[in-house]
């Protein structure tokens, strides 16, 4: 857990009362978690850490016709996304210069799906 996360966590329990879920946690998740005993809560916490680590380390995959040039994880913050540089085909039959690029994308995860945001051509490349 990062220092800022610990600070945020301590602020939620500073009054000595029961810790409050972050506002970003959906109600259905919060209610399900609050209904668990201490042992199960610890198991859930360990699983959540493992799942977050897995998702942060899981590689970005591209289609067969695409060429992955570079992947840079932006500090482990999944919400910030990952910068991906790739070359992509144009879709025209018999194109002698495919794939084209490289192009920069910002990739972030929404559940199990990857969402790709096109940034633009990589500067200094054709």
C-alpha positions in Angstrom: 0.0 0.0 0.0 1.4 3.4 -1.0 2.0 6.1 1.6 -0.8 8.3 0.2 -3.2 5.3 0.4 -2.2 4.7 4.0 -2.8 8.4 4.8 -6.2 8.3 3.1 -7.1 5.1 5.0 -6.1 6.6 8.4 -8.3 9.6 7.6 -11.3 7.4 7.1 -10.9 5.8 10.6 -9.4 8.8 12.5 -12.6 9.3 14.6 -12.2 5.8 16.1 -15.4 4.6 14.4 -15.8 1.9 11.8 -13.7 2.5 8.6 -15.7 3.9 5.7 -15.4 2.6 2.2 -13.9 5.0 -0.4 -16.6 6.8 -2.4 -15.4 5.0 -5.5 -16.5 1.6 -4.2 -20.0 0.8 -5.6 -22.8 0.3 -3.1 -23.3 -3.4 -4.0 -19.6 -4.2 -3.4 -19.6 -2.2 -0.1 -22.7 -4.0 1.2 -21.3 -7.4 0.3 -18.0 -6.8 1.9 -19.5 -5.3 5.1 -21.5 -8.5 5.6 -18.4 -10.7 5.9 -16.6 -11.8 9.1 -13.0 -10.8 9.9 -11.4 -13.9 8.5 -13.2 -13.6 5.1 -12.4 -9.9 5.0 -8.7 -10.7 5.3 -9.0 -13.3 2.5 -10.8 -10.8 0.4 -8.1 -8.2 1.0 -5.3 -10.6 0.1 -7.2 -11.6 -3.1 -7.8 -8.0 -4.0 -4.0 -7.3 -3.7 -3.2 -10.3 -5.9 -5.8 -9.4 -8.5 -4.5 -5.8 -8.7 -0.9 -7.0 -9.1 -2.0 -9.4 -11.8 -3.9 -6.8 -13.7 -1.0 -4.3 -13.5 1.5 -6.8 -14.7 -0.6 -8.4 -17.4 0.8 -7.6 -20.8 -1.0 -5.6 -23.4 -1.9 -7.8 -26.4 -2.3 -6.6 -30.0 -3.9 -8.1 -33.0 -1.9 -10.4 -35.3 -1.5 -7.8 -38.0 -0.3 -5.1 -35.6 3.3 -4.6 -34.4 4.0 -3.7 -30.8 6.8 -1.2 -30.6 6.8 -0.1 -26.9 4.8 -0.4 -23.7 5.3 1.8 -20.7 3.3 1.4 -17.5 2.6 4.8 -16.1 3.8 4.3 -12.5 1.6 1.3 -11.6 -1.5 3.5 -11.5 -4.0 1.5 -13.5 -6.4 4.5 -13.7 -3.7 6.5 -15.4 -3.4 3.8 -18.0 -0.5 2.4 -20.0 1.2 4.1 -22.9 1.4 1.7 -25.9 3.3 2.4 -29.2 2.2 0.2 -32.0 2.1 0.0 -35.8 -1.3 -0.9 -37.4 -2.5 -2.1 -40.8 -4.5 0.3 -42.9 -6.9 -2.3 -44.1 -6.3 -1.8 -47.8 -5.6 -4.9 -49.8 -2.0 -5.3 -51.1 -0.6 -2.3 -49.2 3.1 -2.5 -49.6 3.9 -0.3 -46.5 1.7 -2.0 -43.9 1.8 -1.8 -41.0 1.8 2.0 -40.6 2.9 4.1 -37.7 4.1 4.0 -35.0 1.1 5.5 -33.2 0.7 6.2 -29.5 -2.3 4.9 -27.5 -3.3 5.2 -23.9 -4.7 1.9 -22.7 -6.7 1.4 -19.4 -8.7 -1.4 -18.0 -12.4 -1.4 -17.5 -13.1 -4.6 -15.7 -11.7 -7.4 -17.8 -11.7 -5.3 -21.0 -8.9 -3.0 -22.4 -10.0 0.4 -23.6 -7.8 2.0 -26.2 -7.5 5.8 -26.7 -5.7 7.0 -29.8 -3.2 9.7 -28.9 -1.6 10.2 -32.3 1.5 9.5 -34.4 4.8 9.2 -32.5 6.8 12.4 -33.1 9.8 12.0 -35.3 8.5 8.7 -36.8 6.7 8.1 -40.1 
